[in-house]
Amino acid sequence: MITPFLVALQLLTRVPVKINKKISDQATGRSLLYYPLIGFMIGICLSAIMILLHDFMPPLLLASVLLAIWVLITGALHLDGLADSADAWLGGFGDPQRTLDIMKDPRCGSAAVVILIIILLLKFAALEYIVRQQQWPLLIAACVFARTSLLPLFLTTKYVRQSGIGASLANNLPRLPAWIITLTIVIMLPVLTGIQMLYSYTIAISIWVFMRQLMVKRISGMTGDTAGAMIEIMELVILIGVCFW
């Protein structure tokens, strides 16, 4: 049980993790089940920093610190996926193979730069509001919901590349436990964070459906980059939703 958790921690964060044995495809697939837990841990870390520094920093500075730590914890992994997806969607001109080829290109285009600036600015603005309102539980909710969103994505969407970690995740994900975890979290989050946030989760689910349709229409499935883009967008939707109640 510990190996899939360590694999998830290694994949989603920059926490130094050492696994002394060969990682099986089954362990890689089961690691997806721990993505919500990793999101919870990231959220707890950010919340603790916010609580500890709230009385010592002005909201703008603390929001900047939280955003920087958030990026550092994840190693900008999901931001990289979002940037690659933006470049691919703009530069692919509707062609599936060209879109996939651009995602593999390590160079960063104008669409990637623009989308990263927009996402980080919006996250910063939302974090500043959350800091002022001391709504730290919603940081946890955003991190958990975003990573939970990958479970149904892998369950319902073809992984279009034939090899790599993503293929192992898709081919070895235990389906029934994944559905149980997904439904449990989707039901419990509005209860734990307040029924006022229900509309935010509803909007997030609607955007999840829309993004999945875009993936299927353009590339007939998903990739690791589009999964990273999904996490970033889901986090942003929940954070922005906090600002409206």
Summary of the structure (lengths in Angstrom):
residues: 245
radius of gyration: 17.6
end to end distance: 39.6
largest distance: 52.1
contacts: 802
relative contact order: 0.15
helix: 79%
strand: 1%
